[in-house]
């Protein structure tokens, strides 16, 4: 059957989809979500069929084509294509197997990952896979096979020809506002002549991801070839992993998890380790913050994750160190891309405005990395690197290598509309809600508006007087500031307990 292409000028964001008119679909007994082959010349794609009930959407004799299929087959409006019925992807049967609580083998996992990467699964089919792994947790063996498969079906950063060894990486499970440790750790470690190629994520539900904050200072989107050039020049980098095609199946799985607001442990483990595997890291530091509002809210779950990470690391022949840290409140003072980047430069430049809690955690994590490498007197070496200015110089070198030109914290642009949230009474701060602080910062415009967010003036255990400023909300929009102010009034993000001090 020959049909004329209608470019409907819409992207699915992944799955390969076309739309048939109901009359044409009935002729060939094609139903919604059936697979069909779309053929142009000697090229074809197996796609998901959707059915239009109105001729206004797609008229008889035409086929509505989404952007992904147009691009794959290089189609244009009114091109003629053939269609044939096709079988569903093999991985559908393997997803059903996992839904039944059975174990998957290497071949089955590899087929699922291949189909995810090549957009062969519909959104609902991919959702069923994520749900299956959430309700029927993968075994360690399955998780390792998933890790290797996700890494294999993407790009690999190979540093052998640069003679870079060891290769350090780190990851934080997340859930804490601020906590911008990567941007301090990378220049510290790189300034010691140790390689640390850091690929980072953008925010999903937080006020800023590392890539969002680094983008305030420099470019973060690079192909792997450019990333290698930066590493060769500076020993380190802080780039956005989403532009590198590292473990691309992971990004598609994360999008589904985000919608469902779930985090399957086996997929979390595979997600993190696949990205580390992809950058050829030899030594990996994993930070698991524990506290209310974080991704890991109790010590039991943290210890289980720690054990699993160590076991997977051993099987992948990687040196893994897992630390469990306090996550009961935001770390640092700035929350939001620009405010967090400013905190980082204040620490590296030894400015008196630096957040002490963030610096302390970064020094501790740097020591953990040096201990993994059997380097002695680590704390004195880390502090000497900071105090001498070598770490700051290294950060300036990385910023320059990543086509950036902001090296001074005071040159960072912060939202011009601001509002101080003040204490309603005298007392001691006993709790700061990670979720509530994040929510207010996002309402103010972070991370989309780089200068928006919150600056914390107080932390847990600090004394406050009535009408003393607890935090300042910054926004690039007067209207968004009004919304954030209203949210701050409705939400008690900071808890103050009466005191007789």
DRENDO-1510 file (C-alpha; in Angstrom, 1 decimal, always signed):
<recs>
REC; n; res; u; v; w
REC; 1; UNK; +0.0; +0.0; +0.0 .
REC; 2; UNK; +1.4; +3.4; -1.0 .
REC; 3; UNK; +0.7; +6.5; +1.1 .
REC; 4; UNK; +1.7; +10.1; +0.8 .
REC; 5; UNK; +3.7; +11.6; +3.7 .
REC; 6; UNK; +2.2; +14.3; +5.8 .
REC; 7; UNK; +4.7; +16.1; +8.0 .
REC; 8; UNK; +2.7; +16.8; +11.2 .
REC; 9; UNK; +5.6; +18.8; +12.7 .
REC; 10; UNK; +5.6; +17.1; +16.1 .
REC; 11; UNK; +8.3; +15.1; +17.8 .
REC; 12; UNK; +7.5; +12.3; +20.2 .
REC; 13; UNK; +10.8; +12.7; +22.1 .
REC; 14; UNK; +11.9; +9.1; +21.3 .
REC; 15; UNK; +9.4; +6.5; +20.1 .
REC; 16; UNK; +9.0; +6.0; +16.3 .
REC; 17; UNK; +5.3; +6.8; +15.5 .
REC; 18; UNK; +3.1; +7.4; +12.5 .
REC; 19; UNK; -0.6; +8.1; +12.1 .
REC; 20; UNK; -3.0; +6.4; +9.7 .
REC; 21; UNK; -6.4; +7.4; +8.7 .
REC; 22; UNK; -9.1; +5.0; +10.1 .
REC; 23; UNK; -10.3; +4.0; +6.7 .
REC; 24; UNK; -6.7; +3.0; +5.6 .
REC; 25; UNK; -6.1; +1.2; +8.9 .
REC; 26; UNK; -9.3; -0.8; +8.5 .
REC; 27; UNK; -8.4; -1.9; +4.9 .
REC; 28; UNK; -5.2; -3.6; +6.2 .
REC; 29; UNK; -6.6; -4.6; +9.7 .
REC; 30; UNK; -4.1; -2.3; +11.4 .
REC; 31; UNK; -5.0; -1.4; +15.0 .
REC; 32; UNK; -3.7; +1.3; +17.3 .
REC; 33; UNK; -0.2; +0.4; +18.7 .
REC; 34; UNK; +0.4; -2.3; +16.0 .
REC; 35; UNK; +3.8; -2.3; +14.4 .
REC; 36; UNK; +4.2; -1.5; +10.7 .
REC; 37; UNK; +7.1; -1.1; +8.4 .
REC; 38; UNK; +7.4; +2.2; +6.6 .
REC; 39; UNK; +9.5; +1.8; +3.4 .
REC; 40; UNK; +11.2; +4.4; +1.3 .
REC; 41; UNK; +13.4; +3.1; -1.5 .
REC; 42; UNK; +15.8; +0.6; +0.2 .
REC; 43; UNK; +15.4; +2.1; +3.7 .
REC; 44; UNK; +12.7; +1.2; +6.2 .
REC; 45; UNK; +11.8; +1.7; +9.8 .
REC; 46; UNK; +9.5; -0.4; +12.1 .
REC; 47; UNK; +7.2; +2.0; +13.8 .
REC; 48; UNK; +4.1; +2.2; +16.1 .
REC; 49; UNK; +0.9; +3.0; +14.3 .
REC; 50; UNK; -1.6; +5.4; +15.7 .
REC; 51; UNK; -5.1; +5.8; +14.2 .
REC; 52; UNK; -6.7; +9.1; +13.3 .
REC; 53; UNK; -10.5; +9.2; +13.6 .
REC; 54; UNK; -10.8; +12.5; +11.7 .
REC; 55; UNK; -9.7; +13.2; +8.2 .
REC; 56; UNK; -8.7; +16.7; +9.4 .
REC; 57; UNK; -5.7; +15.1; +11.2 .
REC; 58; UNK; -4.8; +12.6; +8.4 .
REC; 59; UNK; -6.9; +12.1; +5.3 .
REC; 60; UNK; -7.3; +8.8; +3.5 .
REC; 61; UNK; -4.3; +8.0; +1.3 .
REC; 62; UNK; -1.9; +9.9; +3.6 .
REC; 63; UNK; +0.3; +8.9; +6.5 .
REC; 64; UNK; +1.1; +11.4; +9.3 .
REC; 65; UNK; +4.8; +11.2; +10.2 .
REC; 66; UNK; +6.4; +12.4; +13.4 .
REC; 67; UNK; +9.8; +14.1; +13.4 .
REC; 68; UNK; +11.9; +11.0; +14.5 .
REC; 69; UNK; +10.6; +8.9; +11.5 .
REC; 70; UNK; +11.0; +11.8; +9.1 .
REC; 71; UNK; +14.6; +12.2; +10.1 .
REC; 72; UNK; +15.4; +8.5; +10.1 .
REC; 73; UNK; +14.1; +7.9; +6.6 .
REC; 74; UNK; +14.9; +11.4; +5.3 .
REC; 75; UNK; +11.2; +12.0; +4.3 .
REC; 76; UNK; +9.6; +15.2; +3.1 .
REC; 77; UNK; +6.0; +16.2; +2.6 .
REC; 78; UNK; +4.2; +14.3; -0.1 .
REC; 79; UNK; +6.9; +11.7; -0.5 .
REC; 80; UNK; +5.4; +8.3; -1.3 .
REC; 81; UNK; +6.0; +5.4; +1.1 .
REC; 82; UNK; +4.9; +1.8; +1.4 .
REC; 83; UNK; +3.7; +0.2; +4.5 .
REC; 84; UNK; +3.5; -3.5; +5.7 .
REC; 85; UNK; +2.5; -5.2; +8.9 .
REC; 86; UNK; +5.5; -6.0; +11.2 .
REC; 87; UNK; +5.9; -8.1; +14.3 .
REC; 88; UNK; +6.3; -6.5; +17.7 .
REC; 89; UNK; +9.8; -6.1; +19.2 .
REC; 90; UNK; +11.2; -9.2; +20.7 .
REC; 91; UNK; +11.7; -7.4; +24.0 .
REC; 92; UNK; +8.0; -7.3; +24.6 .
REC; 93; UNK; +8.0; -11.0; +25.6 .
REC; 94; UNK; +11.0; -10.3; +27.9 .
REC; 95; UNK; +9.2; -7.4; +29.6 .
REC; 96; UNK; +6.3; -9.7; +30.2 .
REC; 97; UNK; +8.7; -12.2; +31.7 .
REC; 98; UNK; +10.0; -9.6; +34.2 .
REC; 99; UNK; +6.4; -8.5; +35.0 .
REC; 100; UNK; +5.8; -12.2; +36.0 .
REC; 101; UNK; +8.8; -11.8; +38.5 .
REC; 102; UNK; +11.2; -14.0; +36.5 .
REC; 103; UNK; +14.9; -13.5; +36.0 .
REC; 104; UNK; +16.2; -12.1; +32.7 .
REC; 105; UNK; +19.3; -13.4; +31.0 .
REC; 106; UNK; +22.0; -11.4; +29.2 .
REC; 107; UNK; +20.5; -11.9; +25.7 .
REC; 108; UNK; +17.1; -10.7; +26.9 .
REC; 109; UNK; +18.4; -7.7; +28.8 .
REC; 110; UNK; +20.6; -6.7; +25.8 .
REC; 111; UNK; +17.5; -6.9; +23.5 .
REC; 112; UNK; +15.5; -4.7; +25.8 .
REC; 113; UNK; +18.3; -2.1; +25.9 .
REC; 114; UNK; +18.8; -2.2; +22.1 .
REC; 115; UNK; +15.1; -1.6; +21.6 .
REC; 116; UNK; +15.1; +1.3; +24.1 .
REC; 117; UNK; +18.1; +3.0; +22.5 .
REC; 118; UNK; +16.7; +2.6; +19.0 .
REC; 119; UNK; +13.2; +3.9; +20.0 .
REC; 120; UNK; +11.5; +0.6; +19.1 .
REC; 121; UNK; +9.4; +0.6; +22.3 .
REC; 122; UNK; +6.3; +2.7; +22.7 .
REC; 123; UNK; +6.1; +4.9; +25.8 .
REC; 124; UNK; +3.6; +2.4; +27.4 .
REC; 125; UNK; +5.9; -0.5; +26.7 .
REC; 126; UNK; +8.9; +1.2; +28.2 .
REC; 127; UNK; +6.8; +2.2; +31.2 .
REC; 128; UNK; +5.9; -1.4; +31.7 .
REC; 129; UNK; +9.6; -2.3; +31.8 .
REC; 130; UNK; +10.4; +0.4; +34.4 .
REC; 131; UNK; +7.4; -0.8; +36.5 .
REC; 132; UNK; +8.4; -4.4; +36.2 .
REC; 133; UNK; +11.9; -3.6; +37.6 .
REC; 134; UNK; +10.3; -1.5; +40.3 .
REC; 135; UNK; +7.9; -4.2; +41.5 .
REC; 136; UNK; +10.3; -7.1; +40.9 .
REC; 137; UNK; +13.8; -5.8; +41.7 .
REC; 138; UNK; +16.6; -7.1; +39.5 .
REC; 139; UNK; +19.1; -9.4; +41.1 .
REC; 140; UNK; +22.8; -8.3; +41.3 .
REC; 141; UNK; +23.6; -10.4; +38.2 .
REC; 142; UNK; +20.7; -8.8; +36.2 .
REC; 143; UNK; +21.8; -5.3; +37.4 .
REC; 144; UNK; +25.4; -6.0; +36.3 .
REC; 145; UNK; +24.2; -7.2; +32.9 .
REC; 146; UNK; +21.9; -4.1; +32.6 .
REC; 147; UNK; +24.9; -1.9; +33.5 .
REC; 148; UNK; +27.2; -3.3; +30.9 .
REC; 149; UNK; +24.5; -3.4; +28.2 .
REC; 150; UNK; +23.5; +0.3; +28.8 .
REC; 151; UNK; +27.2; +1.3; +28.6 .
REC; 152; UNK; +27.8; -0.9; +25.5 .
REC; 153; UNK; +24.9; +0.6; +23.6 .
REC; 154; UNK; +26.4; +4.1; +23.8 .
REC; 155; UNK; +29.6; +6.0; +23.4 .
REC; 156; UNK; +32.7; +5.1; +25.5 .
REC; 157; UNK; +35.3; +7.7; +26.6 .
REC; 158; UNK; +38.6; +6.0; +26.0 .
REC; 159; UNK; +41.6; +7.7; +27.6 .
REC; 160; UNK; +44.2; +5.0; +27.0 .
REC; 161; UNK; +45.9; +7.0; +24.2 .
REC; 162; UNK; +46.2; +10.0; +26.6 .
REC; 163; UNK; +48.0; +7.8; +29.1 .
REC; 164; UNK; +45.6; +9.0; +31.8 .
REC; 165; UNK; +45.6; +6.7; +34.8 .
REC; 166; UNK; +44.1; +6.4; +37.3 .
REC; 167; UNK; +40.7; +7.9; +36.2 .
REC; 168; UNK; +38.6; +9.3; +39.1 .
REC; 169; UNK; +34.8; +9.7; +39.1 .
REC; 170; UNK; +32.2; +10.6; +41.8 .
REC; 171; UNK; +28.5; +10.6; +42.1 .
REC; 172; UNK; +26.0; +11.8; +44.6 .
REC; 173; UNK; +22.6; +10.0; +44.8 .
REC; 174; UNK; +21.0; +13.4; +45.3 .
REC; 175; UNK; +18.0; +15.0; +46.9 .
REC; 176; UNK; +19.8; +17.8; +48.7 .
REC; 177; UNK; +19.6; +21.4; +47.5 .
REC; 178; UNK; +23.0; +23.0; +47.1 .
REC; 179; UNK; +25.6; +20.3; +47.7 .
REC; 180; UNK; +27.6; +21.4; +44.7 .
REC; 181; UNK; +30.6; +19.2; +45.6 .
REC; 182; UNK; +31.6; +18.2; +42.0 .
REC; 183; UNK; +32.5; +21.8; +41.1 .
REC; 184; UNK; +34.9; +22.0; +44.0 .
REC; 185; UNK; +36.3; +18.5; +43.9 .
REC; 186; UNK; +37.2; +18.4; +40.2 .
REC; 187; UNK; +39.6; +21.4; +40.4 .
REC; 188; UNK; +41.1; +20.1; +43.7 .
REC; 189; UNK; +41.8; +16.6; +42.3 .
REC; 190; UNK; +42.8; +17.8; +38.8 .
REC; 191; UNK; +45.3; +20.3; +40.3 .
REC; 192; UNK; +47.1; +17.4; +41.9 .
REC; 193; UNK; +47.8; +15.9; +38.4 .
REC; 194; UNK; +45.0; +13.3; +38.8 .
REC; 195; UNK; +42.5; +12.7; +35.9 .
REC; 196; UNK; +38.8; +13.4; +36.8 .
REC; 197; UNK; +36.5; +13.6; +33.7 .
REC; 198; UNK; +33.2; +14.5; +35.3 .
REC; 199; UNK; +29.9; +14.1; +33.3 .
REC; 200; UNK; +27.0; +15.7; +35.2 .
REC; 201; UNK; +23.3; +15.9; +34.8 .
REC; 202; UNK; +20.9; +18.8; +34.5 .
REC; 203; UNK; +18.1; +19.2; +37.1 .
REC; 204; UNK; +15.1; +17.0; +36.9 .
REC; 205; UNK; +13.2; +18.0; +40.0 .
REC; 206; UNK; +15.8; +20.0; +41.9 .
REC; 207; UNK; +16.6; +23.8; +41.7 .
REC; 208; UNK; +19.9; +23.0; +39.9 .
REC; 209; UNK; +22.0; +20.1; +38.6 .
REC; 210; UNK; +25.7; +20.3; +38.4 .
REC; 211; UNK; +25.5; +21.0; +34.7 .
REC; 212; UNK; +23.1; +23.9; +35.3 .
REC; 213; UNK; +25.4; +25.5; +37.8 .
REC; 214; UNK; +28.6; +25.0; +35.7 .
REC; 215; UNK; +26.8; +26.4; +32.7 .
REC; 216; UNK; +26.7; +29.8; +34.5 .
REC; 217; UNK; +30.5; +29.8; +34.2 .
REC; 218; UNK; +31.2; +28.0; +31.0 .
REC; 219; UNK; +29.8; +25.8; +28.1 .
REC; 220; UNK; +28.9; +22.3; +29.2 .
REC; 221; UNK; +27.7; +20.7; +25.9 .
REC; 222; UNK; +30.6; +19.0; +24.0 .
REC; 223; UNK; +31.1; +15.9; +21.8 .
REC; 224; UNK; +33.4; +13.3; +23.2 .
REC; 225; UNK; +36.3; +14.4; +21.0 .
REC; 226; UNK; +36.2; +17.9; +22.5 .
REC; 227; UNK; +35.8; +16.4; +26.0 .
REC; 228; UNK; +39.0; +14.5; +25.5 .
REC; 229; UNK; +40.8; +17.7; +24.4 .
REC; 230; UNK; +39.7; +19.5; +27.6 .
REC; 231; UNK; +40.9; +16.6; +29.7 .
REC; 232; UNK; +44.2; +16.4; +27.9 .
REC; 233; UNK; +44.7; +20.1; +28.6 .
REC; 234; UNK; +43.4; +20.4; +32.2 .
REC; 235; UNK; +43.2; +16.8; +33.7 .
REC; 236; UNK; +39.5; +17.4; +34.3 .
REC; 237; UNK; +36.2; +18.7; +33.0 .
REC; 238; UNK; +32.6; +19.3; +34.2 .
REC; 239; UNK; +30.3; +18.7; +31.2 .
REC; 240; UNK; +26.7; +17.7; +30.6 .
REC; 241; UNK; +26.4; +14.0; +30.1 .
REC; 242; UNK; +23.3; +14.3; +28.0 .
REC; 243; UNK; +25.2; +15.5; +25.0 .
REC; 244; UNK; +27.7; +12.7; +24.9 .
REC; 245; UNK; +25.5; +9.7; +24.1 .
REC; 246; UNK; +26.8; +7.9; +27.2 .
REC; 247; UNK; +24.4; +5.1; +28.2 .
REC; 248; UNK; +21.5; +6.6; +26.2 .
REC; 249; UNK; +19.0; +4.0; +27.4 .
REC; 250; UNK; +19.5; +5.4; +30.9 .
REC; 251; UNK; +18.2; +8.8; +29.9 .
REC; 252; UNK; +15.0; +7.3; +28.4 .
REC; 253; UNK; +14.4; +5.2; +31.5 .
REC; 254; UNK; +15.0; +8.3; +33.8 .
REC; 255; UNK; +12.3; +10.2; +31.8 .
REC; 256; UNK; +9.8; +7.5; +32.6 .
REC; 257; UNK; +10.8; +7.3; +36.3 .
REC; 258; UNK; +10.4; +11.1; +36.5 .
REC; 259; UNK; +6.8; +10.9; +35.3 .
REC; 260; UNK; +6.0; +8.1; +37.7 .
REC; 261; UNK; +8.0; +9.6; +40.5 .
REC; 262; UNK; +9.7; +6.3; +41.2 .
REC; 263; UNK; +13.3; +5.1; +41.6 .
REC; 264; UNK; +13.8; +1.4; +41.1 .
REC; 265; UNK; +16.9; +0.5; +43.1 .
REC; 266; UNK; +18.2; -1.9; +40.4 .
REC; 267; UNK; +17.9; +0.7; +37.7 .
REC; 268; UNK; +19.4; +3.4; +40.0 .
REC; 269; UNK; +22.4; +1.2; +40.5 .
REC; 270; UNK; +22.7; +0.4; +36.8 .
REC; 271; UNK; +22.1; +4.0; +35.8 .
REC; 272; UNK; +25.0; +5.3; +37.9 .
REC; 273; UNK; +27.4; +2.5; +37.2 .
REC; 274; UNK; +26.8; +2.5; +33.4 .
REC; 275; UNK; +27.7; +6.2; +33.2 .
REC; 276; UNK; +30.9; +5.6; +35.3 .
REC; 277; UNK; +31.7; +2.6; +33.1 .
REC; 278; UNK; +31.3; +4.7; +30.0 .
REC; 279; UNK; +34.0; +7.2; +31.0 .
REC; 280; UNK; +36.5; +4.4; +31.7 .
REC; 281; UNK; +36.8; +5.4; +35.4 .
REC; 282; UNK; +39.1; +3.2; +37.6 .
REC; 283; UNK; +38.2; +4.7; +41.0 .
REC; 284; UNK; +34.7; +5.8; +41.9 .
REC; 285; UNK; +33.4; +7.7; +45.0 .
REC; 286; UNK; +29.7; +7.3; +45.7 .
REC; 287; UNK; +28.0; +9.7; +48.1 .
REC; 288; UNK; +24.7; +8.6; +49.6 .
REC; 289; UNK; +23.1; +11.4; +51.6 .
REC; 290; UNK; +20.5; +10.2; +54.1 .
REC; 291; UNK; +17.8; +12.4; +55.6 .
REC; 292; UNK; +14.2; +13.5; +55.2 .
REC; 293; UNK; +13.5; +14.7; +51.7 .
REC; 294; UNK; +16.5; +13.0; +50.1 .
REC; 295; UNK; +16.3; +10.0; +47.7 .
REC; 296; UNK; +17.5; +7.8; +50.6 .
REC; 297; UNK; +15.6; +8.6; +53.8 .
REC; 298; UNK; +16.9; +5.9; +56.1 .
REC; 299; UNK; +20.1; +4.2; +57.1 .
REC; 300; UNK; +18.8; +0.7; +56.3 .
REC; 301; UNK; +18.3; +1.5; +52.7 .
REC; 302; UNK; +21.6; +3.4; +52.5 .
REC; 303; UNK; +23.5; +0.4; +53.9 .
REC; 304; UNK; +21.8; -1.9; +51.4 .
REC; 305; UNK; +22.7; +0.4; +48.5 .
REC; 306; UNK; +26.3; +0.7; +49.8 .
REC; 307; UNK; +26.6; -3.1; +49.8 .
REC; 308; UNK; +25.2; -3.4; +46.3 .
REC; 309; UNK; +27.4; -0.6; +44.9 .
REC; 310; UNK; +30.5; -2.3; +46.3 .
REC; 311; UNK; +29.5; -5.7; +45.0 .
REC; 312; UNK; +28.8; -4.3; +41.5 .
REC; 313; UNK; +32.0; -2.3; +41.5 .
REC; 314; UNK; +34.0; -5.5; +42.4 .
REC; 315; UNK; +32.3; -7.4; +39.6 .
REC; 316; UNK; +33.0; -4.6; +37.1 .
REC; 317; UNK; +36.7; -4.5; +38.3 .
REC; 318; UNK; +36.3; -0.9; +39.6 .
REC; 319; UNK; +37.6; +0.5; +42.9 .
REC; 320; UNK; +34.5; +1.7; +44.7 .
REC; 321; UNK; +34.3; +3.7; +47.9 .
REC; 322; UNK; +30.8; +4.4; +49.2 .
REC; 323; UNK; +30.2; +7.1; +51.9 .
REC; 324; UNK; +27.0; +7.7; +53.8 .
REC; 325; UNK; +26.6; +11.4; +54.6 .
REC; 326; UNK; +24.1; +13.6; +56.5 .
REC; 327; UNK; +21.3; +14.9; +54.3 .
REC; 328; UNK; +19.0; +16.5; +56.8 .
REC; 329; UNK; +19.3; +20.0; +55.4 .
REC; 330; UNK; +20.6; +21.9; +52.3 .
REC; 331; UNK; +24.4; +22.1; +51.9 .
REC; 332; UNK; +26.0; +25.4; +51.1 .
REC; 333; UNK; +24.1; +28.7; +51.1 .
REC; 334; UNK; +23.2; +29.2; +47.4 .
REC; 335; UNK; +20.3; +27.2; +45.9 .
REC; 336; UNK; +19.8; +27.7; +42.2 .
REC; 337; UNK; +22.4; +27.6; +39.3 .
REC; 338; UNK; +24.0; +31.1; +39.7 .
REC; 339; UNK; +23.8; +31.1; +43.5 .
REC; 340; UNK; +25.5; +27.7; +43.7 .
REC; 341; UNK; +28.2; +28.6; +41.2 .
REC; 342; UNK; +28.9; +31.7; +43.3 .
REC; 343; UNK; +29.4; +29.5; +46.4 .
REC; 344; UNK; +31.8; +27.3; +44.5 .
REC; 345; UNK; +34.0; +30.3; +43.4 .
REC; 346; UNK; +33.9; +31.7; +46.9 .
REC; 347; UNK; +35.4; +28.5; +48.2 .
REC; 348; UNK; +38.0; +28.2; +45.5 .
REC; 349; UNK; +39.1; +31.8; +45.8 .
REC; 350; UNK; +39.2; +31.6; +49.6 .
REC; 351; UNK; +36.6; +34.4; +49.9 .
REC; 352; UNK; +35.4; +35.0; +53.5 .
REC; 353; UNK; +31.8; +34.6; +52.2 .
REC; 354; UNK; +32.4; +30.9; +51.4 .
REC; 355; UNK; +30.0; +28.3; +52.8 .
REC; 356; UNK; +31.9; +26.4; +55.5 .
REC; 357; UNK; +29.6; +23.3; +55.4 .
REC; 358; UNK; +30.1; +22.8; +51.7 .
REC; 359; UNK; +33.9; +23.3; +51.9 .
REC; 360; UNK; +34.1; +20.8; +54.8 .
REC; 361; UNK; +32.2; +18.2; +52.8 .
REC; 362; UNK; +34.4; +18.7; +49.7 .
REC; 363; UNK; +37.6; +18.4; +51.7 .
REC; 364; UNK; +36.3; +15.2; +53.3 .
REC; 365; UNK; +35.4; +13.8; +49.9 .
REC; 366; UNK; +38.7; +14.8; +48.3 .
REC; 367; UNK; +40.5; +12.9; +51.2 .
REC; 368; UNK; +38.4; +9.8; +50.5 .
REC; 369; UNK; +39.5; +9.9; +46.8 .
REC; 370; UNK; +43.2; +10.4; +47.8 .
REC; 371; UNK; +42.9; +7.5; +50.4 .
REC; 372; UNK; +41.7; +5.3; +47.6 .
REC; 373; UNK; +44.9; +6.1; +45.7 .
REC; 374; UNK; +47.0; +5.4; +48.8 .
REC; 375; UNK; +48.1; +9.0; +49.1 .
REC; 376; UNK; +49.1; +10.0; +52.6 .
REC; 377; UNK; +48.5; +13.2; +54.6 .
REC; 378; UNK; +45.5; +13.9; +52.4 .
REC; 379; UNK; +43.8; +16.6; +54.4 .
REC; 380; UNK; +46.9; +18.8; +54.6 .
REC; 381; UNK; +47.5; +18.3; +50.9 .
REC; 382; UNK; +43.9; +19.2; +50.0 .
REC; 383; UNK; +44.0; +22.3; +52.2 .
REC; 384; UNK; +47.4; +23.3; +50.7 .
REC; 385; UNK; +45.9; +23.0; +47.2 .
REC; 386; UNK; +43.0; +25.2; +48.2 .
REC; 387; UNK; +44.9; +27.8; +50.2 .
REC; 388; UNK; +47.7; +28.2; +47.7 .
REC; 389; UNK; +45.2; +29.0; +44.9 .
REC; 390; UNK; +46.2; +26.0; +42.8 .
REC; 391; UNK; +42.7; +24.6; +42.9 .
REC; 392; UNK; +41.2; +28.0; +41.9 .
REC; 393; UNK; +43.8; +28.4; +39.1 .
REC; 394; UNK; +42.8; +24.9; +37.9 .
REC; 395; UNK; +39.1; +25.8; +37.9 .
REC; 396; UNK; +39.9; +28.9; +35.9 .
REC; 397; UNK; +41.8; +26.7; +33.4 .
REC; 398; UNK; +38.8; +24.3; +33.1 .
REC; 399; UNK; +36.4; +27.2; +32.6 .
REC; 400; UNK; +38.6; +28.7; +29.9 .
REC; 401; UNK; +39.0; +25.3; +28.2 .
REC; 402; UNK; +35.2; +24.9; +28.2 .
REC; 403; UNK; +34.9; +28.3; +26.4 .
REC; 404; UNK; +33.8; +30.2; +29.5 .
REC; 405; UNK; +34.9; +33.6; +30.7 .
REC; 406; UNK; +33.5; +34.1; +34.2 .
REC; 407; UNK; +36.2; +33.5; +36.9 .
REC; 408; UNK; +35.1; +36.0; +39.5 .
REC; 409; UNK; +32.1; +35.2; +41.8 .
REC; 410; UNK; +31.1; +38.9; +41.8 .
REC; 411; UNK; +30.7; +38.8; +38.0 .
REC; 412; UNK; +27.9; +36.2; +38.3 .
REC; 413; UNK; +24.5; +37.7; +37.6 .
REC; 414; UNK; +21.9; +37.0; +40.3 .
REC; 415; UNK; +18.1; +37.6; +39.9 .
REC; 416; UNK; +17.4; +41.4; +40.4 .
REC; 417; UNK; +14.1; +40.8; +42.2 .
REC; 418; UNK; +14.5; +39.6; +45.8 .
REC; 419; UNK; +12.6; +39.2; +49.0 .
REC; 420; UNK; +13.9; +38.4; +52.6 .
REC; 421; UNK; +12.0; +35.8; +54.5 .
REC; 422; UNK; +12.3; +36.7; +58.2 .
REC; 423; UNK; +11.9; +34.7; +61.5 .
REC; 424; UNK; +8.5; +35.0; +63.1 .
REC; 425; UNK; +10.0; +34.5; +66.6 .
REC; 426; UNK; +13.2; +34.1; +68.5 .
REC; 427; UNK; +14.7; +30.6; +68.9 .
REC; 428; UNK; +16.9; +27.8; +67.4 .
REC; 429; UNK; +16.5; +26.3; +63.9 .
REC; 430; UNK; +15.7; +22.7; +64.4 .
REC; 431; UNK; +14.8; +21.6; +60.8 .
REC; 432; UNK; +15.1; +22.8; +57.2 .
REC; 433; UNK; +13.0; +20.9; +54.7 .
REC; 434; UNK; +15.0; +20.0; +51.6 .
REC; 435; UNK; +11.8; +19.5; +49.6 .
REC; 436; UNK; +10.2; +22.8; +50.6 .
REC; 437; UNK; +13.3; +24.9; +50.0 .
REC; 438; UNK; +13.6; +23.2; +46.6 .
REC; 439; UNK; +10.0; +24.0; +45.8 .
REC; 440; UNK; +10.3; +27.7; +46.7 .
REC; 441; UNK; +13.5; +28.0; +44.6 .
REC; 442; UNK; +11.8; +26.4; +41.6 .
REC; 443; UNK; +8.7; +28.6; +41.9 .
REC; 444; UNK; +11.1; +31.5; +41.8 .
REC; 445; UNK; +12.3; +30.3; +38.5 .
REC; 446; UNK; +15.3; +27.9; +39.1 .
REC; 447; UNK; +16.8; +26.2; +37.2 .
REC; 448; UNK; +15.4; +27.6; +33.9 .
REC; 449; UNK; +16.2; +31.1; +35.1 .
REC; 450; UNK; +19.8; +30.8; +36.1 .
REC; 451; UNK; +19.8; +33.8; +38.5 .
REC; 452; UNK; +16.7; +32.6; +40.4 .
REC; 453; UNK; +16.8; +30.6; +43.7 .
REC; 454; UNK; +17.4; +31.0; +47.4 .
REC; 455; UNK; +20.3; +32.2; +49.5 .
REC; 456; UNK; +20.2; +30.6; +53.0 .
REC; 457; UNK; +21.4; +32.9; +55.8 .
REC; 458; UNK; +20.8; +30.3; +58.5 .
REC; 459; UNK; +21.3; +26.5; +59.0 .
REC; 460; UNK; +20.1; +23.9; +61.5 .
REC; 461; UNK; +21.3; +24.7; +65.1 .
REC; 462; UNK; +21.7; +28.4; +64.3 .
REC; 463; UNK; +20.2; +30.9; +66.8 .
REC; 464; UNK; +17.8; +33.5; +65.3 .
REC; 465; UNK; +16.2; +36.6; +66.6 .
REC; 466; UNK; +12.6; +37.7; +65.7 .
REC; 467; UNK; +12.6; +39.4; +62.3 .
REC; 468; UNK; +16.1; +38.2; +61.5 .
REC; 469; UNK; +16.5; +37.1; +57.8 .
REC; 470; UNK; +16.3; +33.4; +57.4 .
REC; 471; UNK; +16.7; +33.2; +53.6 .
REC; 472; UNK; +16.5; +35.5; +50.6 .
REC; 473; UNK; +14.5; +34.6; +47.5 .
REC; 474; UNK; +15.9; +35.8; +44.2 .
REC; 475; UNK; +14.0; +35.9; +40.9 .
REC; 476; UNK; +14.5; +37.2; +37.4 .
REC; 477; UNK; +10.7; +37.9; +37.2 .
REC; 478; UNK; +8.7; +40.1; +39.4 .
REC; 479; UNK; +5.6; +37.8; +39.0 .
REC; 480; UNK; +7.6; +34.7; +39.8 .
REC; 481; UNK; +8.9; +36.4; +42.9 .
REC; 482; UNK; +5.3; +37.1; +44.0 .
REC; 483; UNK; +4.5; +33.4; +43.5 .
REC; 484; UNK; +7.6; +32.3; +45.5 .
REC; 485; UNK; +6.8; +34.8; +48.3 .
REC; 486; UNK; +3.2; +33.3; +48.6 .
REC; 487; UNK; +4.7; +29.8; +48.6 .
REC; 488; UNK; +7.1; +30.8; +51.4 .
REC; 489; UNK; +4.3; +32.1; +53.5 .
REC; 490; UNK; +2.3; +28.9; +53.1 .
REC; 491; UNK; +5.2; +26.6; +53.7 .
REC; 492; UNK; +7.2; +26.5; +56.9 .
REC; 493; UNK; +10.5; +25.5; +55.2 .
REC; 494; UNK; +12.5; +26.3; +58.4 .
REC; 495; UNK; +11.3; +25.1; +61.8 .
REC; 496; UNK; +12.2; +27.4; +64.8 .
REC; 497; UNK; +12.0; +26.1; +68.3 .
REC; 498; UNK; +11.5; +28.5; +71.2 .
REC; 499; UNK; +14.6; +29.0; +73.3 .
REC; 500; UNK; +15.6; +31.0; +76.4 .
REC; 501; UNK; +19.1; +32.0; +75.1 .
</recs>
